């Protein structure tokens, strides 16, 4: 998947299970775009941190 921001590089995708939810961090090494996705779409960083805190 190409970066939706700069469209020059492929995104690096790191998937992990946080609490009971599967999440993915997508990042671009060219423009430094970073965002999280869950099963229902894009997640705010605060939502991911809340999952970690809910352990």
MMTF fields as JSON, N, C-alpha, C and O atoms, coordinates in Angstrom:
{
  "mmtfVersion": "1.0.0",
  "mmtfProducer": "UNKNOWN",
  "numBonds": 219,
  "numAtoms": 220,
  "numGroups": 55,
  "numChains": 1,
  "numModels": 1,
  "chainsPerModel": [1],
  "groupsPerChain": [55],
  "chainIdList": ["A"],
  "bondAtomList": [4, 2, 8, 6, 12, 10, 16, 14, 20, 18, 24, 22, 28, 26, 32, 30, 36, 34, 40, 38, 44, 42, 48, 46, 52, 50, 56, 54, 60, 58, 64, 62, 68, 66, 72, 70, 76, 74, 80, 78, 84, 82, 88, 86, 92, 90, 96, 94, 100, 98, 104, 102, 108, 106, 112, 110, 116, 114, 120, 118, 124, 122, 128, 126, 132, 130, 136, 134, 140, 138, 144, 142, 148, 146, 152, 150, 156, 154, 160, 158, 164, 162, 168, 166, 172, 170, 176, 174, 180, 178, 184, 182, 188, 186, 192, 190, 196, 194, 200, 198, 204, 202, 208, 206, 212, 210, 216, 214],
  "bondOrderList": [1, 1, 1, 1, 1, 1, 1, 1, 1, 1, 1, 1, 1, 1, 1, 1, 1, 1, 1, 1, 1, 1, 1, 1, 1, 1, 1, 1, 1, 1, 1, 1, 1, 1, 1, 1, 1, 1, 1, 1, 1, 1, 1, 1, 1, 1, 1, 1, 1, 1, 1, 1, 1, 1],
  "groupList": [{"groupName": "UNK", "atomNameList": ["N", "CA", "C", "O"], "elementList": ["N", "C", "C", "O"], "formalChargeList": [0, 0, 0, 0], "bondAtomList": [1, 0, 2, 1, 3, 2], "bondOrderList": [1, 1, 2], "singleLetterCode": "X", "chemCompType": "L-PEPTIDE LINKING"}],
  "groupTypeList": [0, 0, 0, 0, 0, 0, 0, 0, 0, 0, 0, 0, 0, 0, 0, 0, 0, 0, 0, 0, 0, 0, 0, 0, 0, 0, 0, 0, 0, 0, 0, 0, 0, 0, 0, 0, 0, 0, 0, 0, 0, 0, 0, 0, 0, 0, 0, 0, 0, 0, 0, 0, 0, 0, 0],
  "groupIdList": [1, 2, 3, 4, 5, 6, 7, 8, 9, 10, 11, 12, 13, 14, 15, 16, 17, 18, 19, 20, 21, 22, 23, 24, 25, 26, 27, 28, 29, 30, 31, 32, 33, 34, 35, 36, 37, 38, 39, 40, 41, 42, 43, 44, 45, 46, 47, 48, 49, 50, 51, 52, 53, 54, 55],
  "secStructList": [7, 5, 7, 6, 6, 6, 7, 1, 1, 5, 7, 3, 3, 3, 3, 3, 3, 3, 6, 6, 3, 3, 3, 3, 3, 3, 3, 7, 6, 6, 6, 7, 7, 3, 3, 3, 3, 3, 6, 6, 3, 3, 3, 7, 2, 2, 2, 2, 2, 2, 2, 2, 2, 6, 7],
  "xCoordList": [0.847, 0.0, 0.9, 1.767, 0.69, 1.444, 0.961, -0.191, 1.864, 1.524, 0.432, 0.581, -0.664, -1.738, -1.357, -2.033, -0.294, 0.117, 1.09, 0.81, 2.231, 3.255, 3.224, 3.747, 2.621, 2.49, 3.824, 3.859, 4.919, 6.216, 6.738, 7.548, 6.301, 6.824, 5.699, 4.55, 6.083, 5.179, 5.165, 6.19, 4.02, 3.915, 4.507, 4.384, 5.146, 5.553, 4.375, 3.824, 3.989, 2.828, 3.284, 3.868, 3.007, 3.327, 2.009, 1.313, 1.661, 0.403, 0.691, 1.721, -0.238, -0.09, -1.457, -2.425, -1.507, -2.727, -2.551, -1.613, -3.45, -3.414, -4.704, -5.798, -4.568, -5.755, -6.404, -5.754, -7.658, -8.371, -8.512, -9.171, -7.896, -8.088, -6.82, -5.719, -6.99, -5.899, -5.766, -6.739, -4.573, -4.341, -3.11, -2.271, -3.007, -1.86, -1.358, -2.139, -0.048, 0.59, 1.09, 1.831, 0.692, 1.135, 1.999, 1.602, 3.188, 4.126, 4.865, 5.119, 5.203, 5.921, 7.312, 7.446, 8.337, 9.707, 10.085, 11.107, 9.288, 9.599, 9.054, 9.804, 7.774, 7.165, 6.856, 6.371, 7.133, 6.942, 5.47, 5.162, 4.567, 3.16, 3.054, 3.692, 2.258, 2.009, 0.549, 0.0, -0.069, -1.437, -1.746, -1.099, -2.746, -3.168, -4.488, -5.334, -4.654, -5.92, -6.343, -5.522, -7.65, -8.252, -9.183, -9.166, -9.983, -10.91, -11.949, -12.442, -12.285, -13.312, -12.738, -13.476, -11.436, -10.829, -9.79, -9.255, -9.512, -8.451, -8.762, -9.903, -7.726, -7.855, -7.001, -5.904, -7.501, -6.701, -5.681, -5.942, -4.537, -3.506, -4.065, -3.718, -4.911, -5.506, -6.293, -6.299, -6.956, -7.714, -6.789, -7.095, -5.669, -4.693, -4.1, -3.951, -3.762, -3.2, -4.208, -3.822, -5.487, -6.528, -6.613, -6.859, -6.409, -6.393, -5.239, -5.399, -4.083, -2.904, -3.148, -2.807, -3.732, -4.003, -5.062, -5.135, -5.905, -7.005, -6.621, -7.491, -5.347, -4.899, -5.227, -4.912],
  "yCoordList": [-1.17, 0.0, 1.244, 1.388, 2.12, 3.38, 4.346, 4.297, 5.22, 6.237, 7.145, 7.66, 7.354, 8.224, 9.708, 10.532, 10.048, 11.445, 11.843, 12.761, 11.158, 11.544, 10.689, 11.098, 9.52, 8.591, 8.168, 7.753, 8.274, 7.898, 6.57, 5.926, 6.152, 4.931, 4.005, 4.409, 2.745, 1.769, 1.993, 2.338, 1.798, 1.926, 0.695, -0.422, 0.909, -0.18, -0.438, 0.495, -1.699, -2.043, -2.985, -4.038, -2.587, -3.406, -3.734, -2.837, -5.017, -5.424, -6.024, -6.662, -5.803, -6.341, -6.456, -5.816, -7.274, -7.409, -6.579, -6.798, -5.631, -4.764, -5.013, -4.736, -5.528, -5.948, -7.074, -8.079, -6.927, -7.939, -7.538, -8.233, -6.422, -5.887, -5.977, -5.72, -6.345, -6.364, -4.957, -4.413, -4.365, -3.032, -3.056, -3.951, -2.07, -1.964, -0.528, 0.419, -0.383, 0.917, 0.977, 0.097, 2.0, 2.199, 3.45, 4.494, 3.341, 4.451, 4.563, 3.562, 5.793, 6.068, 6.587, 7.538, 5.972, 6.403, 7.659, 8.279, 8.036, 9.218, 10.497, 11.455, 10.528, 11.764, 11.701, 12.678, 10.552, 10.362, 10.322, 10.542, 10.046, 9.844, 8.608, 7.592, 8.687, 7.541, 7.554, 8.59, 6.38, 6.286, 4.855, 3.912, 4.709, 3.421, 3.022, 3.869, 1.725, 1.187, -0.012, -0.825, -0.099, -1.257, -1.927, -1.605, -2.841, -3.547, -2.62, -2.881, -1.541, -0.615, 0.615, 1.558, 0.621, 1.751, 2.458, 1.897, 3.693, 4.469, 4.772, 5.07, 4.693, 4.948, 6.144, 6.331, 6.939, 8.021, 7.401, 6.361, 8.036, 7.547, 7.377, 6.418, 8.279, 8.199, 6.901, 6.325, 6.442, 5.188, 3.992, 3.074, 3.999, 2.914, 2.911, 1.856, 4.097, 4.186, 3.726, 3.138, 3.982, 3.524, 2.001, 1.398, 1.377, -0.087, -0.65, -1.653, -0.018, -0.458, -0.267, -1.134, 0.855, 1.15, 0.279, 0.147, -0.335, -1.17, -2.6, -3.422, -2.912, -4.281, -4.743, -5.877],
  "zCoordList": [0.0, 0.0, 0.0, 0.861, -0.953, -1.028, 0.054, 0.486, 0.477, 1.474, 0.909, -0.199, 1.647, 1.152, 1.184, 0.568, 1.887, 1.989, 0.882, 0.112, 0.799, -0.179, -1.45, -2.487, -1.372, -2.498, -3.129, -4.288, -2.367, -2.917, -2.396, -3.063, -1.236, -0.612, -0.191, -0.012, -0.041, 0.55, 2.062, 2.65, 2.681, 4.131, 4.807, 4.304, 5.946, 6.815, 7.742, 8.326, 7.878, 8.708, 9.82, 9.563, 11.05, 12.219, 12.898, 13.373, 12.949, 13.578, 14.956, 15.173, 15.867, 17.217, 17.871, 17.459, 18.88, 19.665, 20.929, 21.696, 21.144, 22.316, 23.085, 22.591, 24.272, 25.01, 24.233, 23.945, 23.891, 23.114, 21.651, 20.878, 21.264, 19.916, 19.071, 19.556, 17.804, 16.833, 16.245, 15.722, 16.324, 15.781, 14.887, 14.996, 14.005, 13.104, 13.101, 12.995, 13.218, 13.056, 11.622, 11.184, 10.897, 9.515, 9.496, 10.013, 8.896, 8.906, 7.574, 6.904, 7.203, 5.956, 6.304, 7.073, 5.747, 6.033, 5.251, 5.542, 4.277, 3.474, 4.098, 4.285, 4.42, 4.931, 6.426, 6.995, 7.074, 8.513, 8.933, 10.105, 8.006, 8.354, 9.236, 8.96, 10.286, 11.171, 11.586, 11.964, 11.509, 12.014, 12.414, 11.959, 13.275, 13.807, 13.168, 12.879, 12.95, 12.449, 13.279, 13.702, 13.499, 14.142, 13.153, 11.965, 13.625, 12.74, 12.127, 11.03, 12.825, 12.345, 11.642, 11.359, 11.358, 10.66, 11.503, 12.46, 11.135, 11.766, 13.224, 13.578, 14.073, 15.509, 15.9, 15.374, 16.811, 17.389, 18.346, 18.951, 18.475, 19.392, 20.8, 21.489, 21.228, 22.565, 22.749, 23.837, 21.688, 21.756, 21.931, 22.692, 21.238, 21.361, 22.764, 23.381, 23.263, 24.616, 25.658, 26.668, 25.433, 26.353, 26.361, 27.406, 25.201, 25.145, 25.952, 26.648, 25.866, 26.627, 28.113, 28.918, 28.478, 29.885, 30.483, 31.705, 29.641, 30.124, 30.438, 30.723, 30.392, 30.646, 32.025, 32.388]
}
